[in-house]
């Protein structure tokens, strides 16, 4: 196995893996929905809804047949059309904190716009990244309310119209509470309060229910995320970025639920705790119910173009003249692992490192620790590369020594070929005897390479998925390590380093076509690198430079031991 072939294997494995990821996202098998847990009427687990509205229906304790008007989901005519939403009208209030700038629709109390104040769209710009959007073409909103027999959101006449004390709110201290109130003609009063905290992207959403009616009131919390399934600007073959749903249960801490799954399956999973979310590159929106309660995670397609994923909680009965508080949390922000992990189990897994997460997470922790020392993400990547390549030195040494031994056996292999001619069986047996006698493993040059590939792929996902590298500066023209090098300097230097690695050993391949392939491989890989994030290309460039130094050291050591490193 020659170094040139090793480079070819690296390129082919990388490209094949990325193509496989793209294929799986688009055409891969869909997960089978978990079986629905059977419940009694007294448990009151809600159903998904009849599908003719975007607010779920619920199964009433006193009317399991679901014939009550209060249990009928809101019709589309009662729900505002997405393309008609004007967040400047009197029906909307705004809330500004040090992390969020949001709009709340008083009709239903939904969050229909959320700008992430500390995350500009482009580096250095004044415009904030808009995570939740009210316009029809990019619709993404967070809805919540109370269904059940007495729930105001289950009224067939439409969703409740809340009232607020002010048109706009601004966080001045450490905590800001924004109460919205609604009261029925019969005397059921609901106060929906949004609680914001400084330096946080998570919001507490509390429903305080006061029952001043003449009968017990049965309500049930629901919370859901509604997003258009239309294609949005995103990744490419070289940067496959997931946009779609996700959820967590007590058994499965993290499950993707792509938009294609919404069309093919309907989630209806009963679990203790859990959460539901919508994921995009670097950011996530998630509803987190009380983790000690039993919740039902649901999904559906609404109006043939909106994906809805959410949950409904346990039924709550409020006695006459009684009160009850029902709570949940809404997270709208970056996929910061330490923050997400503290909110709910498995929420940090939305930073999706794929099947190599067990390697990626330690690499990310190492990267974070080093960055805290050097205070530069580019330097941190260089340091991580040095650490990784240093730890893998023994594998690199075995790889080059094995290649040298195989190369030194070329004359003997030529003799065997002349001796046995086209008799493949005898030729194979003779080669195996020769390998055994010379103590050479023919896979010795390939096996160390295969062990190193998971490290590279794991670091690839770390550099691709970690929001900490978004708009992270390095030096000179590299002002954002999460996007491609604007002047292609790093890709060209990386191609040059690959060419030097190729020239480090004489070409022993005799087939003219293979020779051309190996000669132009650095050029082809350089073109691929034009589309890679600068942080990843920086890693590969530094890795190649370290490999060149290591190869020189290994070859010098082999020469001293009488093992020729050259043909």
N, C-alpha and C positions, 0 to 999 in steps of 0.2 A: 504494500500500500504506500503510494507516494504522497508527498505533501500536496501536490497539485490535485490529486484525487480527493484528498481530505477537504480542500477548499471547495471542490465541486459538490461533495456530499453536504457540506455546511449550507451552501447556497440552495441546493435542491430541497434539503430538509426544511429550511426556513420558508421558502416559497410554498412548498407543499403544505406546510402547517397552516400558513396564513390562508391559502385557498380552502383548506379543509374547514377552518373557522368560518369563513364566509359562506361556504356551502351549508354548514350546519345551521347557521342563523337563518338562511333563506329556505332551505329544503329539508333540514334534518327532521328526524322523528319527533313528534310532539309528545310531551309527557301525558300520561293518563291521569285524569283527575282522581284524587283520593276518594275512597268511598265515604259517603255521607253517614255520619254517626246517627243512629236512630235515637230519637228523643221522645219524651212524653209531652203531653200537652202542657203540663205544669212547668216544664222546663222552658217552653216557649221559644224554641229555636226558630228564627225566621226563615222564610223561603227566599229564593232569589228574586222573586217578583214576576209579574206576568209579562213584562217586556214591553208594555205600551207606554212606559214613561221612564225617566232617567233617575227616579227615586225608588228604592226598593219597597216592596210590600212586606208585611210581616204576618206571621201566624198569631192570631189573637188567642189568649188563654180562654176567653169566654166564647169565642166564635171561631173554632178551628176550621170551619168550612170556608172562611175568608169571604163571606158574602156581605159583611158590614162595609158601608161606604168608607169608614175610616181606615179600612185595611186596603183600599184600592190605591195603587200607585198613582202619582200625579200624572195627568195626561200631558202630552206634548204641548197642547194649546196653552197650558198654564205655566209652562217653563219658558223663560225668555230665550229668543233665538240668539245663538252665539254671535252671528254677524251683525246684530242690532244693538249689542251692548255698548253703551257710552258711559265709561267710568267717570266722566265729568258731570253726569246728571245728579239730581238730588237723591237718587236711589242708592248712591254709592258713597262710602266714606273712605278716607285714606288714613293710613297709620304709618308713621316714619320712626324708625329706630336707627341705631348706629350700624345695624346689619341688614335691615329690611325696609323696603318701601312698598307697601301693599295697598290694594283696593279690596274692600269688602262690599258685597252686594247685600243690601238690607232685605231683599227678597230671598229668604232662605238663609241669609247669613253666610254665604259662600265666599271663599277667598278666590277672586277671579284674576288678580294680577299680583305678582311678587317679583320685585326687582332686588337683586343681590347687590347692595350698595358697595361692598368692598371688592366686587369682582367685575371690572369693566369688560365690555365685549372685546375690545382690542386693547393691547397694552398701551397705557398712558392716556386712554380716551376718558371722556367724562361720562359717557353713557354706561349705565349699569346693565349687567347681564339679566335678561328677563326670563325667569324660570317658569312662572305661571303667566299665561297669556289669554286674554278674553276674546281675541279676534278669531273668526271662524277658520281661517286658513291654518292657524297654528294653535288652535284651542288646547289649553291645558289648565284646568281649574281644580280646586279642592272643595268638595261639597260635604256638608254634614248637617245632621238634624235629628229629629225625634219622630219615629214612626210608632207602630203599635196602635191599639184601638183608640187611644186618646191623643196620640202624637199629632202635633200641628202639621208635620210634613206629610202625613197620611191623608189629609183632608182632600177630598175629590175636587174641591173648588180651587185648589192651588196651594202653593207653599206659603208659609207665614211671612208677612211683611213686618219686620222688626223696626223698632225706632231707636235712635241714638241721640245722646245729648248734644253731640257736636258733629260738624261735618268732617273735621280732621283732628287727628291726635298725633302728638309727638312725645317720644320718650325723653324725659328731662332727668329723671333719677336713674335708679337701677331697675325698677319694675314699673310697668305700665299696664293697667287693666282697662279694657274697652268693653263695657257692657252694652248688649243689645236686648231690648225687652219686647215681649209680645204677650197679649192676654186675650183669651177667648171670651165670647159673650157669656159663656157659662161660668167663668171665673177661674179657668186654668191659666196660671201665669208662668211664663218661661223666660228666664234671663240667661242669654247665651253670652258668656264672657271670654274674651281672648286676652290671655296674659302674656305679655312680652317681657323679656329680660335683656339687660345690656350684654353685649358680646355673644349673644346666642341666636341661633337660627331655628330653635325649637319653640313652639308656642303651645301653651296649655289652653285647651278649649273645654270650658266647663258649662254644663247645663244645670241651672238651679230651677227646680220645678216646685211651685207652690200650688196645692190643690184646694181651691176655695169653692169647688163645685159640690154638688149634693151626693156624689158617688165616687168610689175609688177610681183613680186614673191610672191606666196602664200605658207606659211609654217604653220605647226601645231606641237606643242610640244607633245611628248608622253614620258611616264616614266613607267617602269614596273619592277616587281620583278619576277625572274624565279627560281624555286626551284624544286628539285626532289621530287616525291611523295613516294619514297621508304622509308621503315621504318628505323628510326634512333634510336640509343640508347636514352632512355628517361625514362619516369615514370613507375609506377606500379599501382596495384589496390589501394595501400595505398597512392600513390603520383601521382594522375592522372594529367599529364602535357600535356598541349595543344601545338601542333605544327601544324601550318597551316596559312591560310590567314585571313585577317581582313580588314575592310574598314569602312569609315564614310561618311555620307551624311548630308545635312542640316537638314533632318528630324530625322535620326537615327544616333546618335553620335558614336555608336560603334556596329558593327555587325561582328560576326565570320563568316568565310567562309572556312569550313574544306575542306581537299583534296577530300573527297567524294562528296562535293558540286560541285567542279570543273568538275567532271565527269558527274554529273546529270544536272547541270544548267550552264548557261552562264550569267554572270552579264552584264548588259548594262543599267546603271543608270545615268541619267543626273542630276547634282546637282551643286549648287553654293558652291565653296570651296570643302571640303571633303579631304580625304587622303586614301591611300592604303598601306597595310603592310603585312609582314610575321612575325609571332610570334613564339617564342620558350621560354623555361623556362629562366626567368630572362632578356632576351634580345629581341630586336625588330629591324626590318629594315622597314623603311617607306618612301614612296615618298609623299611629301606635295606640292600640286600645289598652285598657287596664290589663296588666300581665297576669293577674291572679284570676281573672274572670274567663268564662267560656264565650268564645266569639265564633262567628261563622264567616269565613272568607268567601267572597263571591266575585264573579266576573260576568260580563256580558258585552255584546255589541249593541250600541244604541244608534238608531237612525241610519244604520249601515255604514257609518263612517267614524263613530266615536267608540273607543275602547274604555270600559269602565271596570275598575277593580277596587274593591273595598271590603268592608266588613260590617256586620251588624252584631250588637252586643246582647247581653241578657235582658230579658223583660224586667222592668221595674214597676212595681205597683205602689202608687202614692196614695195613702189613705186620705179620707176627707179631713180637711184642715191640716194635712201633713205636708212635709217637705222632703225633697230628695235631691242629691247632687250626682250627676253623671259626668265623667271626665274622659278625655283622650288627649293625645298630643299630636301636633302636626309639625313635621320637620321639613323645611325648605332651605336647602343650602348645599354646600360643597360636600363631597364624599371624604370627609376627614375621619379616618378610622378610629382615633381615640375618642372623638365626640360621639360617633355613631354607636360604638360599642357600649358606651355608658347609657344610651337611651333605651336600647332593646337588644336582646340576644340575637345575633345573626345580622343585625342591621349593618355592621361594619363590612360584611361580606358583599355588599353592593359595590365595594371596590373590588371588581371581579378580576382576579388573577387567574381564573380558569383552573384546570385540573392540577396545575403546578403551584397552587396557592401555598402549600406547605413549605416550598422553597422561596417563593416570592415574599411572603410576610417577614421571614428573618432578614432577607436582603433589604427590604424596605426599612426595617428597624435599624439595620446597620447603616443604611444611607442617611436616615434621620439623625442618628447619633453623630456620624461624622460631619454632617452639615451643621450641626449645632456647635462644632468646634471650628470648622474652617469658614463658616458663614458664607458659603458660595456653593450653589448646587452643582455647577460644573466641576469645581474642585472636589466636591463630595463624590461625584461619579468617577473621577479619576482615581481617587483614593479607594473606592470600592473595587474598581477594576484591578488595582494593584493587589488588594487583599485577596480577591477571588483568584487571580492568576497565580499569586504566590501559593495559595492553598492547593491549586491544581498543578503545581510544578512537577510533582512526582508522576502525575499522569502524562504530562507533556514529555517528560524524560523517557518514560516507557514507550510512548508513541514514536519518538524519533529514534530511539535505540532499536526498536523493532523494525522500523523502516530500513535502518542501516543494515541490520542483519539480513533482511529479505533481499536487499540490493546486492549484498556480498554473495548471496546464493545464486545470483543470475547465471554465472557461468555453468554451475552444476545443473541448474534447471535446463539450460540449453543442451547440455550433454544428454540429459534424460529424454528430452524431446527428440533428439537425433536417434537415440537408442530404441525408443518404443514407438516412434512415429505417430500413427493415428490410433493406436490402441489406448483409448482413454482410460480403461479400467486399470491396466498395468501402470500407466503413467501416473494415475492418481495414487495407487498403492506405493509406488516408488517415491513419490513426493512426500507422502505422509511419513514414510520411513526416514527420509532425509531430514524432515522437520524434527522428528523425534531424536535422531542422532545429533543434530546440530543444536538441539534445545531452542527451537524457534517456534513461536506461535504465529501462524499466518494471519490471525485476527488481532495480533498485538498492536498494530498501528491503527486499527479502526475502533477497537473497543474503548480506548481512552477518549477518543473523539466523541463517541456516543454518550459517554458519561458526562462530558462537558456540555453537550447540547441542551440538556434540561436547565443548566445554570444560565445559559444565554437566553433561552426562551422565557425563563422566570424573570430575569432582569428586564427583558423586553416588555413584559406586561407591567412591571413596576414603573418603568419610565413612561409607558403609555397611559396607565390608569391613574397614577398618583396626582391629585389636584395640586399638591405642593409644588410640582414642577411647572404648572401653568403660569406662563409669563415670568418664569424664573430666569434671571440674567446670568450670563457667564462672563465673557470678556469681549471687548471690541465689537464686532458686528453681530455676535451671538447674543441677542437680547431676550430670546425666548427659546428655552430648551425643549419645549413641547411641540414646536413646529419645525419644519424643514429649514435647513441652512439657506438663507435667501440668496447667497452668492455661490453656493455649492462648493465652498472651499473644503469643508470637512469630508464630503463624499469623494472629492478628487484625491485628497490626501490619503483617505482610506484605500482607494483603489491603488494608489502608488505603493502603499505599505503592503498590500496583497501581492503586487507585482514583485516587490523585493523578497517577500517570503517565497514566492514561486521560483525566483532566480537563485535562492539560497542553495537549492539542490539542483543538480543537472537533470534535465528532462530525459527520462529513460523510456518513455512511451514511444513505440515505433510506429503505431498507426497514425497516418497523416491527419485524419479527421479528429482523432482524440488530441493530437498535438495542437491543432487549431483551437479546439474547444478550450483546452487548458490555457492557451496563450491569451485568449480573449475573455476568459472568465473574470479577471479584475475589472475589465471595462464594463461587462454586463452587470457585475455587482455594484459598481459605482453608479450606474444608472438607477438601479433599485434604491440605492441610498439617497438619491435625490428626493425621494418621497418620504423617507423615514424622519422621525423627530431628531432634531440635532443632538439631543441628549443620548439617544441610542447610537448614533453614528460616532459621537465622541467616545462612547464606551468601546465600540469596535475598533476605532483607530488606536486608542491607547492599548487595547488588548493586543493588536497586531504588533505594535512597537515593542511591548513587553515580550511577546513571543519571539520576535527577532533577537532580542538580547538573550533570552533563555536558550534559543537555538544555538547561538554562538557559544554560550557556556557549555551546553551539552555536547556539541561537536568537539570542542577542545578537550573535554573530559574523555570522550570516546577515542580520540586520537592518542591520548596519553596511555590508554589501555590497549592500544593496538587494534581497535575496531574502527575501520575506515568509515568516515562519514561521506565519502565521495565515491563515485563510480570508478 
